[in-house]
Amino acid sequence: MLDYTQLQQVFPATLNSPYDRKLQQDIDGNRKSLSGVLFIDRVLRALAKVYPPKTENALKQFHQSVCDASMSTHHKLSLFYYVLLDFDSVNGPPYVSQEFITASRIPENYQLFMQGLWYMDHLEFPSALEYISHPSLGPDFSDDIIIALVQQATADDYTLPLAYYTSVRPILKTSVAVELLFEAMSKTNITEALLYSRTFPDHTREQLFQRLVASVLDGSKGDVVTSQASELVFLPFDASEDAWFEDYLSNGDGRTLKRAKDMLLVRRIACDRFGELIKYKANNQWAAVLEGIKSGVEGQME
């Protein structure tokens, strides 16, 4: 069996180093794209070691630091595996990382996790998702993964972060991750966003609910109420959500949003609160609807 404490058994002398200027620049660029911290940086934080090991001497120091670290053998082997994935680009086939897996017998979940982090660090997010969302893995780094996937989404396409969340169902620990995930939900599936907000205590839940309403109204263009806005006002709010909706759009920050009054109008129609509409004035698309309702209500009162 492989003796990982022997440098040559992990990184044979015959291997070519992949860390030329271009790869170093790519790694630095990826680090900047991920808010200055790669996932491997987080793993190595306890060792106070810098990735990548650019020189032969740096590789020796990296190997020795991992060997001396107070961590399980599987953790040590997985760190070597991550670096060997870099070596695959200039060595093989056969690929040295696969040979290392065979010789070291790293458990599959460690392989999957480190392969996923390697793809995350290379900004290959669809490939990363195949690994980090595997059922055998726990929610390690889930906040950081959600943050990265949402921030790197393009054209409001949040398929990847929502797929990761749906697969792993992590309990997020940071407000940044919660807010970014909720923003992605709000722009993609408002029913899911509403249900997610209900998993939090009332104070946080109210803040998220207000963010949902604001996000939907911000998506309205000009005088047009979007399909998302129409969907929102017809959702089955509970008593707290109904009160928050009214207060936010009538008295809170939401009162200055475009179409706030129209949203209140349609919500009252949706809840059969027709008696409240007699003195209400609507613009554009809702004017005819409102006048029809007023006529009916006034006719019943005569």
C-alpha contacts under 8 A as a table, 3 or more apart, distances in Angstrom:
res1	aa1	res2	aa2	distance
1	M	103	A	6.27
1	M	104	S	6.81
2	L	9	Q	6.75
2	L	103	A	5.61
2	L	104	S	5.60
3	D	6	Q	5.84
3	D	9	Q	6.67
4	Y	7	L	6.98
4	Y	9	Q	6.42
4	Y	10	V	5.98
4	Y	67	C	7.84
4	Y	77	L	7.47
4	Y	104	S	7.90
5	T	64	Q	7.77
5	T	67	C	6.13
6	Q	9	Q	5.48
6	Q	10	V	6.84
7	L	10	V	5.38
7	L	11	F	5.82
7	L	12	P	7.30
7	L	60	K	7.17
7	L	63	H	6.76
8	Q	11	F	5.02
8	Q	12	P	4.34
8	Q	13	A	6.23
9	Q	12	P	5.82
10	V	80	F	7.36
10	V	100	F	7.19
11	F	15	L	6.96
11	F	84	L	7.90
12	P	15	L	5.74
15	L	87	F	7.66
15	L	91	N	6.60
16	N	87	F	7.32
16	N	90	V	6.52
16	N	91	N	6.52
17	S	20	D	7.54
17	S	87	F	6.48
17	S	90	V	7.42
18	P	23	L	7.17
18	P	86	D	6.44
18	P	87	F	5.50
18	P	89	S	6.86
18	P	90	V	5.92
19	Y	22	K	7.71
19	Y	23	L	5.58
19	Y	24	Q	5.94
19	Y	52	P	7.62
19	Y	53	P	7.86
19	Y	54	K	5.60
19	Y	55	T	7.83
20	D	23	L	5.56
20	D	24	Q	6.26
20	D	54	K	7.91
21	R	24	Q	5.13
21	R	25	Q	6.12
22	K	25	Q	5.11
22	K	26	D	6.13
23	L	26	D	4.87
23	L	27	I	6.07
24	Q	27	I	5.13
24	Q	28	D	6.20
24	Q	52	P	7.67
24	Q	54	K	7.87
25	Q	28	D	5.07
25	Q	29	G	6.03
26	D	29	G	5.01
26	D	30	N	6.09
27	I	30	N	5.07
27	I	31	R	6.09
27	I	121	D	7.92
27	I	122	H	7.50
28	D	31	R	5.01
28	D	32	K	6.35
29	G	32	K	5.17
29	G	33	S	6.29
30	N	33	S	4.96
30	N	34	L	6.27
30	N	38	L	7.55
30	N	121	D	6.52
30	N	122	H	6.40
30	N	123	L	6.84
31	R	34	L	5.15
31	R	35	S	6.66
31	R	36	G	4.89
31	R	37	V	5.38
31	R	38	L	5.30
31	R	121	D	7.40
32	K	35	S	5.31
32	K	36	G	4.52
32	K	37	V	7.24
33	S	36	G	6.90
34	L	37	V	5.84
34	L	38	L	6.39
34	L	121	D	7.91
34	L	148	A	6.37
37	V	41	D	6.14
37	V	42	R	7.27
38	L	41	D	5.07
38	L	42	R	6.79
38	L	121	D	5.66
39	F	42	R	5.18
39	F	43	V	6.56
39	F	117	L	6.07
39	F	118	W	7.82
39	F	120	M	7.40
39	F	121	D	6.24
40	I	43	V	4.97
40	I	44	L	6.10
40	I	51	Y	7.47
40	I	117	L	7.09
40	I	118	W	7.61
40	I	121	D	7.55
41	D	44	L	5.12
41	D	45	R	5.91
41	D	50	V	7.19
41	D	51	Y	6.74
42	R	45	R	5.15
43	V	46	A	7.22
44	L	47	L	5.31
44	L	48	A	6.48
44	L	49	K	6.01
44	L	50	V	7.53
45	R	48	A	5.20
45	R	49	K	6.79
47	L	65	S	6.92
47	L	66	V	7.43
47	L	69	A	7.01
49	K	62	F	7.03
49	K	65	S	7.93
50	V	53	P	7.06
51	Y	54	K	7.98
52	P	83	V	7.98
53	P	56	E	7.66
53	P	58	A	4.89
53	P	59	L	4.96
53	P	62	F	6.76
54	K	58	A	6.17
54	K	59	L	7.10
55	T	58	A	4.99
55	T	59	L	6.17
56	E	59	L	5.08
56	E	60	K	6.35
57	N	60	K	5.08
57	N	61	Q	6.29
58	A	61	Q	5.06
58	A	62	F	6.04
59	L	62	F	4.97
59	L	63	H	6.14
60	K	63	H	5.15
60	K	64	Q	6.21
61	Q	64	Q	5.13
61	Q	65	S	6.02
62	F	65	S	5.19
62	F	66	V	6.27
63	H	66	V	5.32
63	H	67	C	6.23
63	H	80	F	7.74
64	Q	67	C	5.04
64	Q	68	D	6.12
65	S	68	D	5.15
65	S	69	A	6.06
66	V	69	A	5.13
66	V	76	K	5.96
66	V	79	L	7.77
67	C	76	K	6.87
71	M	75	H	6.35
71	M	76	K	6.90
72	S	75	H	5.25
72	S	76	K	6.48
73	T	76	K	5.06
73	T	77	L	6.15
74	H	77	L	5.11
74	H	78	S	6.09
74	H	106	I	6.38
74	H	107	P	7.56
74	H	110	Y	7.40
75	H	78	S	5.11
75	H	79	L	6.41
75	H	110	Y	7.75
76	K	79	L	5.29
76	K	80	F	6.58
77	L	80	F	5.16
77	L	81	Y	6.14
77	L	104	S	7.46
77	L	106	I	6.84
78	S	81	Y	4.85
78	S	82	Y	6.25
78	S	106	I	7.21
78	S	110	Y	6.21
78	S	111	Q	6.78
78	S	114	M	6.55
79	L	82	Y	5.20
79	L	83	V	6.64
79	L	114	M	7.75
80	F	83	V	5.34
80	F	84	L	6.17
81	Y	84	L	5.00
81	Y	85	L	6.31
81	Y	97	S	6.07
81	Y	100	F	7.18
81	Y	101	I	7.56
81	Y	111	Q	7.76
81	Y	114	M	7.57
82	Y	85	L	5.30
82	Y	86	D	7.20
82	Y	114	M	6.00
82	Y	115	Q	6.93
82	Y	118	W	6.59
83	V	86	D	5.36
83	V	87	F	6.87
84	L	87	F	4.83
84	L	88	D	6.45
84	L	96	V	6.59
84	L	97	S	5.16
85	L	88	D	5.24
85	L	89	S	7.52
85	L	96	V	7.80
85	L	97	S	5.61
85	L	118	W	7.83
86	D	89	S	6.00
87	F	90	V	5.82
87	F	91	N	6.04
87	F	96	V	7.17
87	F	97	S	7.73
88	D	91	N	5.01
88	D	92	G	6.30
88	D	93	P	7.83
88	D	95	Y	5.44
88	D	96	V	6.09
88	D	97	S	6.63
89	S	92	G	7.66
91	N	94	P	7.72
91	N	95	Y	6.46
91	N	96	V	7.00
92	G	95	Y	4.69
92	G	96	V	6.93
93	P	96	V	7.88
94	P	98	Q	7.73
94	P	99	E	7.63
95	Y	98	Q	5.55
95	Y	99	E	6.51
96	V	99	E	5.02
96	V	100	F	6.09
97	S	100	F	5.02
97	S	101	I	6.30
98	Q	101	I	5.04
98	Q	102	T	6.32
99	E	102	T	5.19
99	E	103	A	6.19
100	F	103	A	5.09
100	F	104	S	5.82
100	F	105	R	8.00
101	I	104	S	5.30
101	I	105	R	5.46
101	I	106	I	5.78
102	T	105	R	5.44
102	T	106	I	7.82
106	I	110	Y	6.63
106	I	111	Q	6.71
107	P	110	Y	5.57
107	P	111	Q	6.60
108	E	111	Q	5.01
108	E	112	L	6.12
109	N	112	L	5.07
109	N	113	F	6.09
109	N	136	S	6.21
109	N	137	L	6.21
110	Y	113	F	5.21
110	Y	114	M	6.17
111	Q	114	M	5.44
111	Q	115	Q	5.96
112	L	115	Q	5.20
112	L	116	G	6.05
112	L	131	Y	5.33
112	L	132	I	6.95
112	L	134	H	7.70
113	F	116	G	5.08
113	F	117	L	6.26
113	F	131	Y	6.36
113	F	132	I	5.80
113	F	137	L	7.10
114	M	117	L	5.00
114	M	118	W	6.02
115	Q	118	W	5.02
115	Q	119	Y	6.33
115	Q	128	A	7.45
115	Q	131	Y	6.83
116	G	119	Y	5.19
116	G	120	M	6.21
116	G	127	S	7.52
116	G	128	A	4.48
116	G	129	L	6.93
116	G	130	E	7.48
116	G	131	Y	4.84
116	G	132	I	5.16
117	L	120	M	4.88
117	L	121	D	6.09
117	L	128	A	6.85
117	L	132	I	7.46
118	W	121	D	5.14
118	W	122	H	6.32
118	W	128	A	7.65
119	Y	122	H	4.99
119	Y	123	L	6.19
119	Y	124	E	5.09
119	Y	125	F	6.51
119	Y	127	S	6.43
119	Y	128	A	4.85
120	M	123	L	5.00
120	M	124	E	5.82
120	M	125	F	5.68
120	M	128	A	5.56
121	D	124	E	7.61
124	E	127	S	5.69
124	E	128	A	6.16
125	F	128	A	4.80
125	F	129	L	6.10
125	F	149	L	7.38
125	F	160	L	7.65
126	P	129	L	5.26
126	P	130	E	6.90
126	P	160	L	7.07
127	S	130	E	5.47
127	S	131	Y	7.25
128	A	131	Y	5.49
128	A	132	I	6.16
129	L	132	I	5.29
129	L	133	S	5.69
129	L	160	L	7.29
129	L	164	Y	6.73
130	E	133	S	6.07
130	E	134	H	6.73
131	Y	134	H	5.42
132	I	137	L	7.06
132	I	164	Y	7.92
133	S	137	L	7.11
133	S	164	Y	5.87
133	S	167	S	5.95
133	S	168	V	5.93
134	H	137	L	5.74
134	H	167	S	7.93
134	H	168	V	7.97
135	P	138	G	7.86
135	P	167	S	7.77
135	P	168	V	7.40
138	G	168	V	7.67
139	P	142	S	5.21
139	P	168	V	6.66
139	P	170	P	5.59
141	F	144	D	5.27
141	F	145	I	6.05
142	S	145	I	4.96
142	S	146	I	6.06
142	S	170	P	6.48
142	S	172	L	6.98
143	D	146	I	5.24
143	D	147	I	6.18
143	D	172	L	5.67
143	D	173	K	6.79
143	D	174	T	6.80
143	D	177	A	5.39
144	D	147	I	5.09
144	D	148	A	6.10
144	D	177	A	7.32
145	I	148	A	5.18
145	I	149	L	6.08
146	I	149	L	5.23
146	I	150	V	6.06
146	I	161	P	5.77
146	I	164	Y	7.77
146	I	165	Y	7.66
146	I	177	A	6.20
146	I	180	L	7.72
146	I	181	L	6.79
147	I	150	V	5.39
147	I	151	Q	6.00
147	I	176	V	7.44
147	I	177	A	5.44
147	I	180	L	6.58
147	I	181	L	7.66
148	A	151	Q	5.23
148	A	152	Q	5.94
149	L	152	Q	5.27
149	L	153	A	6.12
149	L	158	Y	7.90
149	L	160	L	6.60
149	L	161	P	5.24
150	V	153	A	5.23
150	V	158	Y	6.48
150	V	161	P	5.90
150	V	180	L	6.52
150	V	181	L	7.01
150	V	184	A	6.98
151	Q	180	L	8.00
153	A	156	D	6.43
153	A	157	D	5.88
153	A	158	Y	5.96
154	T	157	D	5.71
154	T	158	Y	7.89
156	D	184	A	7.86
156	D	187	K	7.49
158	Y	161	P	5.76
158	Y	162	L	6.19
158	Y	184	A	5.89
158	Y	185	M	7.97
158	Y	188	T	7.28
159	T	162	L	5.42
159	T	163	A	5.92
160	L	163	A	5.04
160	L	164	Y	6.13
161	P	164	Y	5.08
161	P	165	Y	6.15
161	P	181	L	7.44
161	P	184	A	7.95
162	L	165	Y	5.04
162	L	166	T	6.00
162	L	181	L	7.60
162	L	184	A	7.51
162	L	185	M	7.37
163	A	166	T	5.12
163	A	167	S	6.09
164	Y	167	S	5.21
164	Y	168	V	6.03
164	Y	169	R	7.84
165	Y	168	V	5.36
165	Y	169	R	5.09
165	Y	170	P	6.64
166	T	169	R	5.52
172	L	177	A	6.61
172	L	178	V	6.31
173	K	177	A	7.56
173	K	178	V	7.76
174	T	177	A	5.49
174	T	178	V	6.44
175	S	178	V	5.05
175	S	179	E	5.98
176	V	179	E	5.26
176	V	180	L	6.13
177	A	180	L	5.22
177	A	181	L	6.04
178	V	181	L	5.25
178	V	182	F	6.02
179	E	182	F	5.05
179	E	183	E	6.02
179	E	208	L	7.85
180	L	183	E	5.02
180	L	184	A	6.27
181	L	184	A	5.10
181	L	185	M	6.25
182	F	185	M	4.96
182	F	186	S	5.98
182	F	193	A	6.14
182	F	196	Y	7.76
182	F	197	S	7.99
182	F	208	L	7.59
183	E	186	S	5.02
183	E	187	K	6.35
183	E	211	R	7.97
183	E	212	L	7.68
183	E	215	S	7.71
184	A	187	K	5.39
184	A	188	T	6.23
185	M	188	T	5.02
185	M	189	N	5.35
185	M	190	I	6.34
185	M	192	E	6.57
185	M	193	A	5.07
186	S	189	N	5.81
186	S	190	I	4.93
186	S	192	E	7.94
186	S	193	A	5.47
186	S	212	L	5.83
186	S	215	S	6.67
186	S	216	V	7.27
187	K	190	I	6.99
187	K	215	S	7.27
187	K	216	V	7.47
189	N	192	E	5.44
189	N	193	A	6.34
190	I	193	A	4.81
190	I	194	L	6.08
190	I	212	L	7.55
190	I	228	Q	7.28
190	I	232	L	7.02
191	T	194	L	5.12
191	T	195	L	6.27
191	T	232	L	7.85
191	T	235	L	7.70
192	E	195	L	5.12
192	E	196	Y	6.06
193	A	196	Y	5.05
193	A	197	S	6.21
193	A	212	L	7.45
194	L	197	S	5.15
194	L	198	R	6.57
194	L	209	F	7.03
194	L	212	L	7.67
195	L	198	R	5.25
195	L	199	T	7.16
196	Y	199	T	5.57
196	Y	200	F	7.84
197	S	200	F	5.93
197	S	205	R	5.24
197	S	208	L	6.02
197	S	209	F	6.67
198	R	201	P	7.73
198	R	205	R	6.15
199	T	205	R	7.64
200	F	204	T	6.08
200	F	205	R	5.30
201	P	204	T	5.69
201	P	205	R	5.79
202	D	205	R	4.80
202	D	206	E	5.92
203	H	206	E	5.36
203	H	207	Q	6.55
204	T	207	Q	5.15
204	T	208	L	6.25
205	R	208	L	5.15
205	R	209	F	6.08
206	E	209	F	4.98
206	E	210	Q	6.22
206	E	241	E	7.70
206	E	244	W	6.99
207	Q	210	Q	5.20
207	Q	211	R	6.30
208	L	211	R	4.94
208	L	212	L	6.20
209	F	212	L	5.03
209	F	213	V	6.41
209	F	241	E	7.54
209	F	244	W	7.86
210	Q	213	V	5.16
210	Q	214	A	6.13
210	Q	244	W	7.61
210	Q	245	F	7.56
210	Q	248	Y	6.93
210	Q	254	G	7.93
211	R	214	A	5.05
211	R	215	S	5.92
212	L	215	S	5.10
212	L	216	V	6.21
213	V	216	V	5.25
213	V	217	L	6.22
213	V	232	L	7.90
213	V	245	F	7.83
214	A	217	L	5.19
214	A	218	D	5.92
214	A	254	G	6.71
214	A	257	L	7.58
215	S	218	D	5.13
215	S	219	G	6.39
216	V	219	G	5.22
216	V	220	S	6.93
216	V	228	Q	6.31
216	V	229	A	5.62
216	V	232	L	7.93
217	L	220	S	5.20
217	L	225	V	7.81
217	L	229	A	6.52
217	L	257	L	6.92
217	L	258	K	6.83
217	L	259	R	6.99
217	L	260	A	7.51
218	D	221	K	7.91
218	D	257	L	7.52
218	D	258	K	7.66
219	G	226	T	7.07
220	S	223	D	7.61
220	S	224	V	6.07
220	S	225	V	5.28
220	S	226	T	5.30
220	S	229	A	7.53
220	S	258	K	7.77
220	S	259	R	7.85
221	K	224	V	5.45
221	K	225	V	7.02
221	K	226	T	7.41
222	G	258	K	8.00
223	D	259	R	7.41
223	D	284	N	7.29
224	V	285	Q	7.85
225	V	229	A	6.03
225	V	230	S	6.85
225	V	259	R	7.16
226	T	229	A	5.17
226	T	230	S	6.37
227	S	230	S	4.99
227	S	231	E	6.02
228	Q	231	E	4.96
228	Q	232	L	6.07
229	A	232	L	5.04
229	A	233	V	6.46
229	A	263	M	7.62
230	S	233	V	5.58
230	S	234	F	6.70
231	E	234	F	5.46
231	E	235	L	6.48
232	L	235	L	5.38
233	V	263	M	6.78
233	V	266	V	6.68
233	V	267	R	5.13
233	V	270	A	7.24
234	F	267	R	6.77
234	F	270	A	5.96
237	F	240	S	7.72
237	F	241	E	5.38
237	F	242	D	5.77
238	D	241	E	5.34
238	D	242	D	6.19
239	A	242	D	5.17
239	A	243	A	6.30
240	S	243	A	5.17
240	S	244	W	6.16
241	E	244	W	4.97
241	E	245	F	5.95
242	D	245	F	5.12
242	D	246	E	6.30
243	A	246	E	5.28
243	A	247	D	6.08
244	W	247	D	5.14
244	W	248	Y	5.77
245	F	248	Y	5.35
245	F	249	L	6.23
246	E	249	L	5.54
246	E	250	S	5.77
246	E	251	N	7.99
246	E	264	L	6.90
247	D	250	S	5.12
247	D	251	N	5.29
247	D	252	G	6.04
248	Y	251	N	5.73
248	Y	252	G	4.24
248	Y	253	D	6.29
248	Y	254	G	5.18
248	Y	255	R	6.65
249	L	252	G	5.98
249	L	253	D	7.16
249	L	254	G	4.51
249	L	255	R	4.33
249	L	256	T	7.85
249	L	257	L	7.93
249	L	260	A	5.74
249	L	261	K	7.29
249	L	264	L	7.19
250	S	254	G	7.27
250	S	255	R	5.24
250	S	260	A	7.94
250	S	261	K	7.81
251	N	254	G	7.54
251	N	255	R	6.08
252	G	255	R	5.87
253	D	256	T	6.36
253	D	257	L	7.86
254	G	257	L	5.34
254	G	260	A	6.86
255	R	260	A	5.89
255	R	261	K	7.63
256	T	260	A	7.16
257	L	260	A	5.49
259	R	262	D	5.02
259	R	263	M	6.13
260	A	263	M	5.13
260	A	264	L	6.43
261	K	264	L	5.10
261	K	265	L	6.20
261	K	282	A	7.67
262	D	265	L	4.91
262	D	266	V	6.16
262	D	282	A	6.54
262	D	283	N	7.67
262	D	286	W	7.41
263	M	266	V	5.24
263	M	267	R	6.07
264	L	267	R	5.11
264	L	268	R	6.26
265	L	268	R	5.25
265	L	269	I	6.36
265	L	277	L	7.40
265	L	280	Y	7.81
265	L	282	A	7.78
266	V	269	I	4.94
266	V	270	A	6.03
267	R	270	A	4.93
267	R	271	C	6.17
268	R	271	C	5.10
268	R	272	D	6.15
268	R	273	R	4.99
268	R	274	F	6.74
268	R	276	E	7.60
268	R	277	L	7.78
269	I	272	D	5.08
269	I	273	R	5.90
269	I	274	F	6.14
270	A	273	R	7.68
273	R	276	E	5.97
273	R	277	L	7.58
274	F	277	L	5.46
274	F	278	I	7.67
274	F	293	I	7.11
274	F	294	K	7.88
274	F	297	V	7.00
275	G	278	I	6.32
275	G	297	V	6.80
276	E	279	K	7.36
276	E	280	Y	7.63
277	L	280	Y	4.97
277	L	290	L	7.48
277	L	293	I	7.90
277	L	294	K	6.83
278	I	294	K	5.53
278	I	297	V	7.72
278	I	298	E	7.90
281	K	287	A	7.46
281	K	290	L	7.88
282	A	286	W	5.85
282	A	287	A	4.98
282	A	290	L	6.95
283	N	286	W	5.99
283	N	287	A	5.36
284	N	287	A	5.59
285	Q	288	A	7.05
285	Q	289	V	7.87
286	W	289	V	5.21
286	W	290	L	6.04
287	A	290	L	5.18
287	A	291	E	6.19
288	A	291	E	5.18
288	A	292	G	6.23
289	V	292	G	5.21
289	V	293	I	6.35
290	L	293	I	5.12
290	L	294	K	6.10
291	E	294	K	5.02
291	E	295	S	6.14
292	G	295	S	5.22
292	G	296	G	6.38
293	I	296	G	5.11
293	I	297	V	6.14
294	K	297	V	5.11
294	K	298	E	5.92
295	S	298	E	5.22
295	S	299	G	5.95
296	G	299	G	5.08
296	G	300	Q	6.38
297	V	300	Q	5.22
297	V	301	M	6.42
298	E	301	M	5.04
298	E	302	E	6.41
299	G	302	E	5.39
